[in-house]
Amino acid sequence: MNIENVNRVIMMQKLVNFQIDTKGQADIELANDLENMCDSLTSEEIDELIRRYEFDQEGELELMAQWDA
């Protein structure tokens, strides 16, 4: 498994999200590159990406719960 591909997808997704948050839209070329990169991931890389996403979501929920307390 190439962990670098997973890291690159995460970085690109964060950049797309940032562009959407700040400009209201993402650069079409960047969005297309992200889509192509996601399409090229192996099943093992996809599993790792999902594992990281779920871990980040759990951490975010715990952090939000602390602020609600």
N, C-alpha and C positions, 0 to 999 in steps of 0.2 A: 504494500500500500504506500502511495506517495502522499505523505502528510502535508507536503508543500502545496499540493493542489487544494486540499481542504482549507489550509490557511489562506490561500489566495482567494478562494470563493468567499470566505468570511470577510476578508478585507474589502473585496469588491462590493459585497452586499452592504457593508457599513458605509462605504463611499456613496453608493446609490441612495441609501437612506438619508445620508447627510445632504446630498444634493436636493432630494425631494423636500426635506425639511426646510432648507434655506432658500431654494429657488422655485419650489413648487413643482419641479420636474427634474428628472435625471437626464444626463447626456445620453442620447440614443445610442451612440457608439459604445459607451461604457455598459449600458444595459444589455446590448447585444453581446458584448464580450462576456458578461456575467452569464447570460443564458447559454452561450456556447460552452463556457467552462463547466457549468452545471451539467450540461448534456454529455460531457466527456468523462465525468466521474465514474469510477468503477463502483460496483455494489459495496465493496468494503469502504471506499471513501464516502459514499452516501451514508452508510451506517455510522461512520465516525462523525460526519457533519450533523446528523440527527442527534447523536449522543451529546455532542457539544451544545447544540441548540437547546435540548431538554435540560442540560445542566445549567446553562445560562438563564433559562426561564425560571428554574427552581430558585436560583440565587436571587433573581430579580423579585420574585414573589416574596421571598423571605425578607428582603430589604424593604419592600413596600409595606409588609406587615409590621415591621418595626416602626415605621413612620405613622401607621394608623393607630398604634397602641397609645 
